Amino acid sequence: MSMKIRTTILAVLCCLELSTGSTFAGSGCTRVIVSGDPNYSPFSWYDGKAMRGAAQEIVARALDKIGLPHETRYAGPFARMMLEAEHGAVDIVAELKDIPERQSLFAFSHTAMFLNPIAVFTRTDAKIQYDQWGDLRSLRGGITNANRFGGGFDEFMAENLTVELANDIKGNFDKLAHRHIDYFVTAYYPGMNYLVQAKRQAEFKALQPYVTESANYVGWSKASGCLSRLPELDQALSSMEASGEIAKIINHYLDEWRADTLANKSNAK
């Protein structure tokens, strides 16, 4: 099946799902569907039953403050979730980097949700000298499909690096373990979370310095029937930031993540 036909089919399927979203609500903006990356712990993840995480909680609280009914929904792997948001089946992506290629599809909050460092992961036994992006030029890299990193690295990667796509974090670490790639670029916390949960932290290491450390924002689909409510949401987020509420939520989830990490490391000994 050609890529063009596959994309058309996916678009049709997404549009069929819109009957429960804001765009086809029939009486204007009545509620929004919120989703996010299912592998972005501790900010956003799918636990097998529901989407959870700091970003999901922050957005839910902000929507409550402006009186807009909402449903948090698992919409599949990140690339599929982004396609559904593009067509309006998902109104809000709870955590998203504001980069030029996404600005035609999403309107972004002015208030940043959090900073999440982006790291280069490699095998523990790999002898890679990494001090700057250019050191990756001669190596084979991997990223998760539809991931973007900001800070100018996406443009540098497109022009200078050889990278392969995988569907998720596990797939990339598996490729790394089998020496199909030399390094894997992903957000530091989700990458470490997978390694700890899978008890694979002895196999891989995160290199320093970080690739970049850019901000994540709320991304509101321009296909959403509720897009006009974004300024209200942004005002609520700004108030939450000023009061320290956002920082408190983020720190709570980071503390839980660190505690789980230590517990898993201890159990693995």
C-alpha positions in Angstrom: 0.0 0.0 0.0 1.5 3.4 -1.0 2.1 6.1 1.6 -0.4 8.4 -0.1 -3.2 5.8 0.1 -2.4 4.9 3.7 -2.4 8.5 4.7 -5.8 9.1 3.0 -7.3 6.0 4.8 -6.0 7.2 8.2 -7.4 10.7 7.6 -10.8 9.2 6.8 -10.8 7.0 9.9 -9.9 10.0 12.0 -12.7 12.0 10.6 -15.2 9.3 11.3 -14.1 9.5 15.0 -14.9 13.2 15.1 -18.6 12.7 15.8 -17.8 12.6 19.5 -15.5 15.6 19.5 -16.1 19.3 19.7 -16.1 20.0 16.0 -19.3 18.0 15.3 -20.9 18.6 18.7 -23.9 20.2 16.9 -24.3 23.1 19.4 -20.9 24.8 19.3 -18.2 24.2 21.8 -19.5 21.8 24.4 -16.4 19.8 25.4 -12.9 19.0 24.4 -10.9 15.8 24.0 -7.4 15.9 25.6 -4.6 13.5 24.8 -0.9 13.3 24.7 2.2 11.2 24.1 1.6 7.8 25.8 5.4 7.4 26.4 6.4 10.7 27.9 6.5 9.9 31.6 6.4 11.6 34.1 4.6 14.3 32.0 2.3 12.2 30.0 1.8 8.4 29.7 -0.8 5.7 29.2 -1.0 3.2 32.1 -3.1 0.6 30.2 -6.4 2.1 31.3 -6.1 5.9 31.1 -3.7 8.8 30.3 -1.8 10.1 33.3 0.9 12.5 34.1 1.8 16.1 35.2 0.8 17.7 31.8 -2.5 15.8 31.8 -3.3 17.0 35.3 -2.3 20.6 34.6 -4.5 20.9 31.5 -7.4 19.2 33.3 -7.2 21.7 36.2 -7.0 24.6 33.8 -10.0 23.4 31.8 -11.9 23.1 35.1 -11.0 26.7 36.0 -12.5 28.0 32.7 -15.6 25.7 33.0 -15.0 23.8 29.8 -16.0 20.1 30.0 -13.3 17.7 28.9 -12.4 14.1 28.4 -8.9 12.7 28.6 -8.4 10.0 25.9 -5.7 7.6 24.8 -5.4 8.1 21.1 -2.7 5.5 20.3 1.0 6.0 19.6 2.3 9.5 19.4 2.2 9.7 15.5 -1.4 8.5 15.4 -2.4 10.8 18.2 -0.9 13.7 16.3 -2.8 12.7 13.1 -6.1 12.6 15.1 -5.4 16.1 16.5 -4.6 17.3 13.0 -8.1 16.3 11.9 -9.9 17.4 15.1 -10.6 14.1 16.7 -8.3 15.3 19.5 -8.7 18.9 20.5 -5.8 19.4 22.9 -2.4 17.8 23.1 -1.3 18.3 26.7 2.5 18.6 26.0 3.9 19.7 22.7 6.9 21.6 21.4 6.1 24.8 19.5 8.1 24.5 16.3 7.5 26.1 12.9 6.3 22.9 11.2 3.5 22.5 13.7 2.2 26.0 13.7 -0.1 25.5 10.7 -1.9 22.7 12.6 -1.8 23.9 16.2 -2.2 27.1 18.2 0.0 27.1 21.3 -0.4 28.4 24.8 1.9 31.3 25.6 2.6 29.8 29.0 5.2 27.0 29.0 4.3 23.8 30.8 7.8 22.6 31.6 11.3 22.1 30.4 12.4 18.5 29.5 16.0 17.9 28.5 16.7 15.9 25.3 19.4 13.3 25.6 21.6 11.1 23.4 21.4 7.5 24.6 23.9 4.8 23.6 25.0 1.4 24.7 27.0 1.3 28.0 30.0 -0.3 26.2 30.0 2.2 23.3 33.1 4.4 22.9 31.4 7.5 21.6 33.1 10.9 22.0 30.2 13.3 22.2 30.6 17.0 23.1 28.5 18.7 20.4 25.9 17.8 17.8 28.6 17.6 15.1 30.1 14.6 16.8 27.1 12.5 15.7 27.7 13.1 11.9 29.5 9.8 11.2 27.1 7.7 13.3 23.7 6.0 12.7 21.0 7.5 14.9 17.4 6.7 15.9 14.4 8.7 16.9 10.8 7.9 17.6 8.4 8.6 14.8 6.9 12.2 14.8 9.2 13.3 17.7 10.6 16.9 17.4 13.2 18.3 19.8 13.4 22.1 19.2 16.3 24.4 19.9 17.5 24.1 16.3 18.4 20.4 16.6 15.6 19.2 14.2 17.0 21.4 11.4 20.6 20.3 12.1 19.5 16.6 12.2 17.7 16.9 8.8 20.7 18.5 7.1 23.6 16.6 8.8 22.6 13.4 10.5 21.6 9.9 9.4 18.6 8.8 11.5 16.1 6.0 11.4 12.5 6.0 12.7 10.9 3.5 15.2 7.4 3.5 16.5 8.3 3.9 20.2 11.0 4.1 22.8 11.3 0.4 23.2 11.8 -0.1 19.5 14.6 2.3 19.5 16.4 0.8 22.5 16.0 -2.6 20.9 17.6 -1.4 17.7 20.4 0.2 19.8 20.9 -3.1 21.7 21.2 -5.0 18.4 23.7 -2.5 17.0 21.4 -1.4 14.2 21.9 2.2 15.3 24.7 3.8 17.3 22.6 6.3 19.3 19.0 7.2 20.1 17.8 10.7 20.8 14.8 11.2 23.0 13.5 13.1 26.0 15.7 12.2 29.1 12.9 11.4 31.6 10.8 9.2 29.3 13.9 7.4 28.1 15.2 6.8 31.7 11.7 5.8 32.8 11.5 3.1 30.2 14.9 1.7 31.1 14.1 1.6 34.8 10.7 0.0 34.3 12.1 -2.5 31.8 15.1 -3.1 34.1 17.5 -2.4 31.2 19.3 0.6 32.7 22.6 -1.4 32.8 22.5 -1.7 29.0 22.4 1.9 28.1 23.7 5.4 29.2 22.6 9.0 28.6 25.5 11.1 27.3 26.2 14.7 28.4 25.7 17.5 27.4 22.0 17.3 26.6 21.1 17.9 23.0 18.7 20.7 24.0 16.4 21.7 26.8 13.3 23.3 25.2 9.9 24.1 26.6 6.7 22.2 26.1 3.4 24.0 25.6 -0.3 23.1 25.3 -1.1 22.5 21.6 -4.7 23.2 20.6 -5.7 21.8 17.2 -6.8 24.4 14.7 -9.4 21.9 13.5 -11.1 22.0 17.0 -14.5 23.6 17.3 -13.3 25.0 20.7 -10.2 26.8 19.5 -11.7 30.2 20.6 -11.3 29.1 24.2 -7.5 29.0 24.0 -7.0 32.5 25.4 -9.1 31.6 28.5 -7.0 28.5 29.0 -3.8 30.4 28.6 -5.0 32.9 31.2 -5.7 30.1 33.6 -2.3 28.5 32.9 -0.6 31.9 33.5 -2.4 32.3 36.9 -1.4 28.7 37.8 2.2 29.5 37.0 2.2 32.7 39.0 0.7 31.0 42.0 3.2 28.1 41.9 0.5 25.5 41.1 2.1 24.3 37.9 5.5 23.9 39.6 3.9 22.0 42.5 2.2 19.5 40.1 5.4 19.0 38.1 7.5 18.5 41.3 5.0 16.0 42.6 5.3 13.9 39.5 9.1 14.3 39.4 9.4 13.2 43.0 7.2 10.2 42.3 9.4 9.4 39.3 12.6 9.6 41.3 11.2 7.5 44.1 10.0 4.8 41.6 13.4 5.0 39.9 15.3 4.4 43.1 12.9 1.6 44.1 13.4 -0.2 40.8 17.1 0.2 40.9 17.2 -1.3 44.4 15.0 -4.2 43.4 17.2 -4.9 40.4 20.3 -5.5 42.5 
